[in-house]
Amino acid sequence: MSELDNDVFPQKIICLTEESVETLYLLKRESLIRGVSAFAKRPDEAQKLPKVSFFTSSNYKKISALKPDLIIGHSDIQKDIARDLIELGHNVFIANHRSLTGILGYIGLLARMVAAQEAGKLLVDKLRTKLEETKKLTQNLQNKPKVYFEEWDEPLISSIQWVSELIDICGFEPIFSNRSQGILAKDRFVTHDEIIAANPDIIFACWCGKKADLKSIAMRKGYEQINAIKNGKVFELAPEVFLQPGPAPIIDGIDILLSFNYALNGE
């Protein structure tokens, strides 16, 4: 950065969620990060940074001691954290995007916020190209297995919009896509009866913040009727890949989902 950049762009950033961490690393602006979420796992180097936050709570004393000039978070769930930090005099930016298009827009915006416009454009173009190539690859598939993606088990929460879109792009049929665009998590609540009636061919469990218990899913009352249970097609997916609204779902999530699709289609 130039001397002028030092005057007008953030120099000490706190990342309350993981997507901003990975994005800043990909933009070659990791030197700006002063603290991260305890859930930040990508890239590996980020795990060495000071942990100052969980998704629904933050250590305000730790954050203030690091003297950030920008704090970045995501979603309405962090609105109380944002309010408290603002009251403490901090600059806070909360993104609230939920779609794949929103992810690309977020990356572009964050790039401009840290004077990395060119790197941001290159990254967005790379991710957009991967999405477009995946669509072309799967558009003529004859078989589109039905997928139930479970984000949480109690209550049952189905996939958020960017995950539902990714499942579709990768040649599957997300069974609750009509609910994925809900703004709040409660908009994506489903019931066991609805899952049984939808009869998914594959179940992906991706529980935010805890390991998925695949055996307990198979033992649920009535689930023995579901094709995914009959055929042993119940799998765990990594939350750090699929549940962050940043580069990871596109960079690695697509490849993971395609590998499942190829296996199911015998390719």
C-alpha positions as YAML, in Angstrom:
chain: A
units: angstrom
residues:
- id: 1
  name: MET
  ca: [0.00, 0.00, 0.00]
- id: 2
  name: SER
  ca: [1.10, 3.57, -0.61]
- id: 3
  name: GLU
  ca: [1.52, 6.22, 2.05]
- id: 4
  name: LEU
  ca: [-1.82, 7.69, 1.04]
- id: 5
  name: ASP
  ca: [-3.47, 4.31, 1.43]
- id: 6
  name: ASN
  ca: [-2.28, 4.19, 5.03]
- id: 7
  name: ASP
  ca: [-4.25, 7.36, 5.72]
- id: 8
  name: VAL
  ca: [-7.58, 6.35, 4.20]
- id: 9
  name: PHE
  ca: [-7.89, 2.54, 4.31]
- id: 10
  name: PRO
  ca: [-8.28, 0.26, 7.35]
- id: 11
  name: GLN
  ca: [-5.04, -1.01, 8.86]
- id: 12
  name: LYS
  ca: [-6.30, -3.12, 11.79]
- id: 13
  name: ILE
  ca: [-9.26, -5.39, 11.09]
- id: 14
  name: ILE
  ca: [-11.19, -7.73, 13.37]
- id: 15
  name: CYS
  ca: [-13.06, -10.55, 11.59]
- id: 16
  name: LEU
  ca: [-16.09, -11.77, 13.55]
- id: 17
  name: THR
  ca: [-16.82, -14.48, 10.97]
- id: 18
  name: GLU
  ca: [-14.65, -16.70, 8.81]
- id: 19
  name: GLU
  ca: [-15.46, -15.59, 5.26]
- id: 20
  name: SER
  ca: [-13.77, -12.21, 5.70]
- id: 21
  name: VAL
  ca: [-10.61, -13.96, 6.96]
- id: 22
  name: GLU
  ca: [-10.25, -16.21, 3.93]
- id: 23
  name: THR
  ca: [-11.12, -13.39, 1.56]
- id: 24
  name: LEU
  ca: [-8.46, -11.09, 3.01]
- id: 25
  name: TYR
  ca: [-5.86, -13.85, 2.68]
- id: 26
  name: LEU
  ca: [-6.83, -14.41, -0.95]
- id: 27
  name: LEU
  ca: [-6.57, -10.66, -1.55]
- id: 28
  name: LYS
  ca: [-3.06, -10.67, -0.01]
- id: 29
  name: ARG
  ca: [-4.27, -8.37, 2.77]
- id: 30
  name: GLU
  ca: [-3.86, -10.82, 5.65]
- id: 31
  name: SER
  ca: [-1.41, -8.46, 7.37]
- id: 32
  name: LEU
  ca: [-4.39, -6.25, 8.26]
- id: 33
  name: ILE
  ca: [-6.08, -8.92, 10.39]
- id: 34
  name: ARG
  ca: [-5.69, -8.46, 14.16]
- id: 35
  name: GLY
  ca: [-8.28, -10.90, 15.49]
- id: 36
  name: VAL
  ca: [-10.59, -13.63, 14.19]
- id: 37
  name: SER
  ca: [-13.53, -15.85, 15.04]
- id: 38
  name: ALA
  ca: [-12.83, -19.06, 16.94]
- id: 39
  name: PHE
  ca: [-14.42, -20.85, 13.96]
- id: 40
  name: ALA
  ca: [-11.91, -19.49, 11.42]
- id: 41
  name: LYS
  ca: [-10.18, -22.55, 9.92]
- id: 42
  name: ARG
  ca: [-9.24, -21.36, 6.42]
- id: 43
  name: PRO
  ca: [-6.44, -20.95, 5.65]
- id: 44
  name: ASP
  ca: [-4.48, -22.91, 8.25]
- id: 45
  name: GLU
  ca: [-2.34, -19.88, 9.10]
- id: 46
  name: ALA
  ca: [-5.40, -17.98, 10.29]
- id: 47
  name: GLN
  ca: [-5.77, -20.34, 13.25]
- id: 48
  name: LYS
  ca: [-2.66, -18.75, 14.80]
- id: 49
  name: LEU
  ca: [-4.32, -15.34, 15.02]
- id: 50
  name: PRO
  ca: [-5.90, -14.09, 18.29]
- id: 51
  name: LYS
  ca: [-9.41, -15.52, 18.82]
- id: 52
  name: VAL
  ca: [-11.78, -12.77, 19.88]
- id: 53
  name: SER
  ca: [-15.25, -13.96, 18.90]
- id: 54
  name: PHE
  ca: [-17.74, -16.76, 18.47]
- id: 55
  name: PHE
  ca: [-20.67, -16.37, 16.08]
- id: 56
  name: THR
  ca: [-23.14, -15.13, 18.70]
- id: 57
  name: SER
  ca: [-20.78, -13.61, 21.26]
- id: 58
  name: SER
  ca: [-17.54, -11.64, 21.31]
- id: 59
  name: ASN
  ca: [-14.88, -10.66, 23.82]
- id: 60
  name: TYR
  ca: [-15.25, -6.89, 23.75]
- id: 61
  name: LYS
  ca: [-12.22, -6.27, 26.02]
- id: 62
  name: LYS
  ca: [-9.94, -8.29, 23.72]
- id: 63
  name: ILE
  ca: [-11.31, -6.52, 20.67]
- id: 64
  name: SER
  ca: [-10.89, -3.04, 22.16]
- id: 65
  name: ALA
  ca: [-7.36, -3.86, 23.33]
- id: 66
  name: LEU
  ca: [-6.39, -4.62, 19.72]
- id: 67
  name: LYS
  ca: [-7.52, -1.09, 18.71]
- id: 68
  name: PRO
  ca: [-9.12, -2.03, 15.37]
- id: 69
  name: ASP
  ca: [-10.19, 0.60, 12.89]
- id: 70
  name: LEU
  ca: [-12.69, -1.79, 11.27]
- id: 71
  name: ILE
  ca: [-14.69, -4.76, 12.56]
- id: 72
  name: ILE
  ca: [-16.37, -7.06, 10.01]
- id: 73
  name: GLY
  ca: [-19.20, -9.52, 10.64]
- id: 74
  name: HIS
  ca: [-22.14, -11.16, 8.93]
- id: 75
  name: SER
  ca: [-25.91, -11.50, 9.26]
- id: 76
  name: ASP
  ca: [-28.72, -10.34, 11.52]
- id: 77
  name: ILE
  ca: [-27.58, -12.87, 14.13]
- id: 78
  name: GLN
  ca: [-24.66, -10.56, 14.92]
- id: 79
  name: LYS
  ca: [-26.77, -7.42, 15.23]
- id: 80
  name: ASP
  ca: [-26.43, -7.28, 19.03]
- id: 81
  name: ILE
  ca: [-22.66, -7.69, 18.84]
- id: 82
  name: ALA
  ca: [-22.54, -4.93, 16.23]
- id: 83
  name: ARG
  ca: [-24.66, -2.61, 18.41]
- id: 84
  name: ASP
  ca: [-22.45, -3.18, 21.45]
- id: 85
  name: LEU
  ca: [-19.25, -2.58, 19.51]
- id: 86
  name: ILE
  ca: [-20.66, 0.58, 17.96]
- id: 87
  name: GLU
  ca: [-21.57, 1.82, 21.43]
- id: 88
  name: LEU
  ca: [-17.94, 1.21, 22.39]
- id: 89
  name: GLY
  ca: [-16.89, 3.56, 19.58]
- id: 90
  name: HIS
  ca: [-15.80, 1.05, 16.93]
- id: 91
  name: ASN
  ca: [-16.42, 1.11, 13.19]
- id: 92
  name: VAL
  ca: [-18.49, -1.97, 12.33]
- id: 93
  name: PHE
  ca: [-19.52, -3.39, 8.97]
- id: 94
  name: ILE
  ca: [-22.07, -6.21, 8.91]
- id: 95
  name: ALA
  ca: [-22.69, -7.89, 5.56]
- id: 96
  name: ASN
  ca: [-26.01, -9.71, 5.06]
- id: 97
  name: HIS
  ca: [-25.71, -11.45, 1.70]
- id: 98
  name: ARG
  ca: [-27.27, -14.92, 1.27]
- id: 99
  name: SER
  ca: [-26.73, -15.92, -2.38]
- id: 100
  name: LEU
  ca: [-23.82, -16.89, -4.65]
- id: 101
  name: THR
  ca: [-24.21, -13.57, -6.45]
- id: 102
  name: GLY
  ca: [-24.11, -11.90, -3.05]
- id: 103
  name: ILE
  ca: [-20.85, -13.67, -2.24]
- id: 104
  name: LEU
  ca: [-19.22, -12.28, -5.38]
- id: 105
  name: GLY
  ca: [-20.51, -8.81, -4.56]
- id: 106
  name: TYR
  ca: [-19.22, -9.09, -1.01]
- id: 107
  name: ILE
  ca: [-15.73, -10.04, -2.20]
- id: 108
  name: GLY
  ca: [-15.68, -7.05, -4.55]
- id: 109
  name: LEU
  ca: [-16.84, -4.72, -1.79]
- id: 110
  name: LEU
  ca: [-14.30, -6.00, 0.74]
- id: 111
  name: ALA
  ca: [-11.55, -5.66, -1.86]
- id: 112
  name: ARG
  ca: [-12.43, -1.99, -2.35]
- id: 113
  name: MET
  ca: [-12.48, -1.44, 1.43]
- id: 114
  name: VAL
  ca: [-8.85, -2.60, 1.72]
- id: 115
  name: ALA
  ca: [-7.44, -1.08, -1.48]
- id: 116
  name: ALA
  ca: [-7.24, -4.41, -3.30]
- id: 117
  name: GLN
  ca: [-9.56, -3.67, -6.20]
- id: 118
  name: GLU
  ca: [-7.49, -5.41, -8.86]
- id: 119
  name: ALA
  ca: [-6.97, -8.53, -6.77]
- id: 120
  name: GLY
  ca: [-10.67, -8.49, -5.96]
- id: 121
  name: LYS
  ca: [-11.65, -8.33, -9.62]
- id: 122
  name: LEU
  ca: [-9.34, -11.24, -10.47]
- id: 123
  name: LEU
  ca: [-10.76, -13.33, -7.62]
- id: 124
  name: VAL
  ca: [-14.38, -12.57, -8.51]
- id: 125
  name: ASP
  ca: [-13.72, -13.38, -12.19]
- id: 126
  name: LYS
  ca: [-12.10, -16.68, -11.21]
- id: 127
  name: LEU
  ca: [-15.02, -17.68, -8.99]
- id: 128
  name: ARG
  ca: [-17.63, -16.59, -11.54]
- id: 129
  name: THR
  ca: [-15.88, -18.63, -14.23]
- id: 130
  name: LYS
  ca: [-15.92, -21.70, -12.00]
- id: 131
  name: LEU
  ca: [-19.66, -21.29, -11.38]
- id: 132
  name: GLU
  ca: [-20.38, -20.89, -15.10]
- id: 133
  name: GLU
  ca: [-18.24, -23.88, -16.06]
- id: 134
  name: THR
  ca: [-19.98, -26.04, -13.44]
- id: 135
  name: LYS
  ca: [-23.41, -25.07, -14.79]
- id: 136
  name: LYS
  ca: [-22.34, -26.11, -18.30]
- id: 137
  name: LEU
  ca: [-20.91, -29.36, -16.97]
- id: 138
  name: THR
  ca: [-24.11, -30.44, -15.23]
- id: 139
  name: GLN
  ca: [-26.88, -28.91, -17.33]
- id: 140
  name: ASN
  ca: [-27.41, -32.03, -19.43]
- id: 141
  name: LEU
  ca: [-27.31, -34.60, -16.65]
- id: 142
  name: GLN
  ca: [-30.24, -37.00, -16.98]
- id: 143
  name: ASN
  ca: [-30.32, -37.94, -13.32]
- id: 144
  name: LYS
  ca: [-30.63, -35.21, -10.67]
- id: 145
  name: PRO
  ca: [-30.59, -36.89, -7.24]
- id: 146
  name: LYS
  ca: [-32.80, -35.22, -4.64]
- id: 147
  name: VAL
  ca: [-30.80, -33.74, -1.77]
- id: 148
  name: TYR
  ca: [-31.72, -32.80, 1.77]
- id: 149
  name: PHE
  ca: [-29.06, -30.53, 3.27]
- id: 150
  name: GLU
  ca: [-29.36, -30.25, 7.05]
- id: 151
  name: GLU
  ca: [-27.76, -27.19, 8.61]
- id: 152
  name: TRP
  ca: [-28.95, -27.97, 12.14]
- id: 153
  name: ASP
  ca: [-30.73, -30.82, 13.87]
- id: 154
  name: GLU
  ca: [-32.75, -29.28, 16.72]
- id: 155
  name: PRO
  ca: [-34.73, -27.56, 15.31]
- id: 156
  name: LEU
  ca: [-34.30, -28.95, 11.81]
- id: 157
  name: ILE
  ca: [-32.92, -26.25, 9.51]
- id: 158
  name: SER
  ca: [-32.51, -26.79, 5.77]
- id: 159
  name: SER
  ca: [-29.97, -25.15, 3.48]
- id: 160
  name: ILE
  ca: [-29.41, -21.41, 3.22]
- id: 161
  name: GLN
  ca: [-29.68, -19.83, -0.24]
- id: 162
  name: TRP
  ca: [-26.06, -20.03, -1.40]
- id: 163
  name: VAL
  ca: [-25.88, -23.72, -0.43]
- id: 164
  name: SER
  ca: [-29.18, -24.50, -2.17]
- id: 165
  name: GLU
  ca: [-27.94, -22.71, -5.30]
- id: 166
  name: LEU
  ca: [-24.66, -24.61, -5.16]
- id: 167
  name: ILE
  ca: [-26.45, -27.96, -4.82]
- id: 168
  name: ASP
  ca: [-28.55, -27.11, -7.89]
- id: 169
  name: ILE
  ca: [-25.55, -25.94, -9.95]
- id: 170
  name: CYS
  ca: [-23.73, -29.18, -9.13]
- id: 171
  name: GLY
  ca: [-26.49, -31.29, -10.66]
- id: 172
  name: PHE
  ca: [-28.69, -32.11, -7.68]
- id: 173
  name: GLU
  ca: [-32.25, -31.17, -6.77]
- id: 174
  name: PRO
  ca: [-32.39, -29.40, -3.38]
- id: 175
  name: ILE
  ca: [-35.70, -30.48, -1.87]
- id: 176
  name: PHE
  ca: [-36.39, -27.30, 0.13]
- id: 177
  name: SER
  ca: [-35.08, -24.69, -2.30]
- id: 178
  name: ASN
  ca: [-38.29, -22.70, -1.94]
- id: 179
  name: ARG
  ca: [-37.39, -21.97, 1.69]
- id: 180
  name: SER
  ca: [-33.72, -21.22, 1.16]
- id: 181
  name: GLN
  ca: [-34.32, -17.56, 0.39]
- id: 182
  name: GLY
  ca: [-35.80, -16.84, 3.80]
- id: 183
  name: ILE
  ca: [-33.94, -14.07, 5.60]
- id: 184
  name: LEU
  ca: [-34.12, -15.69, 9.04]
- id: 185
  name: ALA
  ca: [-33.11, -19.19, 10.09]
- id: 186
  name: LYS
  ca: [-36.70, -19.88, 11.21]
- id: 187
  name: ASP
  ca: [-37.80, -19.40, 7.60]
- id: 188
  name: ARG
  ca: [-35.85, -22.57, 6.79]
- id: 189
  name: PHE
  ca: [-37.29, -24.77, 9.53]
- id: 190
  name: VAL
  ca: [-38.58, -28.13, 8.25]
- id: 191
  name: THR
  ca: [-40.24, -31.15, 9.86]
- id: 192
  name: HIS
  ca: [-39.39, -34.83, 9.89]
- id: 193
  name: ASP
  ca: [-42.65, -35.58, 8.09]
- id: 194
  name: GLU
  ca: [-41.72, -33.16, 5.28]
- id: 195
  name: ILE
  ca: [-38.30, -34.76, 4.87]
- id: 196
  name: ILE
  ca: [-39.80, -38.25, 4.77]
- id: 197
  name: ALA
  ca: [-42.41, -37.15, 2.23]
- id: 198
  name: ALA
  ca: [-39.73, -35.54, 0.02]
- id: 199
  name: ASN
  ca: [-37.76, -38.83, 0.06]
- id: 200
  name: PRO
  ca: [-34.26, -37.48, -0.71]
- id: 201
  name: ASP
  ca: [-31.73, -39.70, -2.47]
- id: 202
  name: ILE
  ca: [-28.90, -38.21, -0.46]
- id: 203
  name: ILE
  ca: [-28.65, -36.42, 2.88]
- id: 204
  name: PHE
  ca: [-25.85, -33.99, 3.65]
- id: 205
  name: ALA
  ca: [-25.46, -33.08, 7.31]
- id: 206
  name: CYS
  ca: [-23.51, -29.90, 7.91]
- id: 207
  name: TRP
  ca: [-24.16, -28.79, 11.46]
- id: 208
  name: CYS
  ca: [-22.81, -25.36, 12.28]
- id: 209
  name: GLY
  ca: [-20.45, -25.53, 15.23]
- id: 210
  name: LYS
  ca: [-20.66, -29.25, 16.04]
- id: 211
  name: LYS
  ca: [-19.94, -32.62, 14.48]
- id: 212
  name: ALA
  ca: [-22.89, -34.22, 12.70]
- id: 213
  name: ASP
  ca: [-24.22, -37.46, 14.23]
- id: 214
  name: LEU
  ca: [-24.96, -39.51, 11.12]
- id: 215
  name: LYS
  ca: [-26.10, -42.56, 13.09]
- id: 216
  name: SER
  ca: [-28.76, -40.53, 14.89]
- id: 217
  name: ILE
  ca: [-30.12, -39.33, 11.54]
- id: 218
  name: ALA
  ca: [-30.52, -42.90, 10.31]
- id: 219
  name: MET
  ca: [-32.32, -43.85, 13.53]
- id: 220
  name: ARG
  ca: [-34.98, -41.14, 13.32]
- id: 221
  name: LYS
  ca: [-38.52, -42.43, 13.36]
- id: 222
  name: GLY
  ca: [-39.81, -43.06, 9.84]
- id: 223
  name: TYR
  ca: [-36.49, -42.37, 8.14]
- id: 224
  name: GLU
  ca: [-36.12, -46.03, 7.18]
- id: 225
  name: GLN
  ca: [-38.52, -45.17, 4.34]
- id: 226
  name: ILE
  ca: [-36.12, -42.62, 2.83]
- id: 227
  name: ASN
  ca: [-33.98, -43.67, -0.13]
- id: 228
  name: ALA
  ca: [-30.90, -41.97, 1.32]
- id: 229
  name: ILE
  ca: [-31.19, -44.11, 4.46]
- id: 230
  name: LYS
  ca: [-32.00, -47.32, 2.57]
- id: 231
  name: ASN
  ca: [-28.93, -46.90, 0.34]
- id: 232
  name: GLY
  ca: [-26.53, -45.55, 2.96]
- id: 233
  name: LYS
  ca: [-26.23, -42.14, 1.29]
- id: 234
  name: VAL
  ca: [-25.89, -39.96, 4.39]
- id: 235
  name: PHE
  ca: [-22.74, -37.85, 4.56]
- id: 236
  name: GLU
  ca: [-21.19, -35.10, 6.63]
- id: 237
  name: LEU
  ca: [-19.95, -31.92, 4.96]
- id: 238
  name: ALA
  ca: [-17.49, -29.45, 6.47]
- id: 239
  name: PRO
  ca: [-19.18, -26.30, 7.86]
- id: 240
  name: GLU
  ca: [-16.05, -24.24, 7.24]
- id: 241
  name: VAL
  ca: [-16.49, -24.94, 3.53]
- id: 242
  name: PHE
  ca: [-20.25, -24.78, 3.04]
- id: 243
  name: LEU
  ca: [-21.61, -22.52, 5.78]
- id: 244
  name: GLN
  ca: [-19.41, -19.48, 5.23]
- id: 245
  name: PRO
  ca: [-20.71, -16.94, 2.68]
- id: 246
  name: GLY
  ca: [-17.33, -16.39, 1.12]
- id: 247
  name: PRO
  ca: [-14.97, -18.03, -1.37]
- id: 248
  name: ALA
  ca: [-14.88, -21.51, 0.21]
- id: 249
  name: PRO
  ca: [-18.23, -22.87, -1.10]
- id: 250
  name: ILE
  ca: [-17.16, -22.03, -4.64]
- id: 251
  name: ILE
  ca: [-13.45, -22.88, -4.40]
- id: 252
  name: ASP
  ca: [-13.86, -26.25, -2.65]
- id: 253
  name: GLY
  ca: [-17.59, -26.82, -2.19]
- id: 254
  name: ILE
  ca: [-18.23, -27.29, -5.91]
- id: 255
  name: ASP
  ca: [-15.52, -29.95, -6.22]
- id: 256
  name: ILE
  ca: [-16.84, -31.81, -3.18]
- id: 257
  name: LEU
  ca: [-20.44, -31.84, -4.45]
- id: 258
  name: LEU
  ca: [-19.39, -32.84, -7.97]
- id: 259
  name: SER
  ca: [-17.44, -35.79, -6.57]
- id: 260
  name: PHE
  ca: [-20.62, -37.04, -4.88]
- id: 261
  name: ASN
  ca: [-22.60, -36.55, -8.08]
- id: 262
  name: TYR
  ca: [-20.07, -38.45, -10.19]
- id: 263
  name: ALA
  ca: [-20.09, -41.31, -7.67]
- id: 264
  name: LEU
  ca: [-23.88, -41.52, -7.73]
- id: 265
  name: ASN
  ca: [-23.95, -41.42, -11.52]
- id: 266
  name: GLY
  ca: [-21.20, -44.01, -11.84]
- id: 267
  name: GLU
  ca: [-18.68, -41.70, -13.50]
...
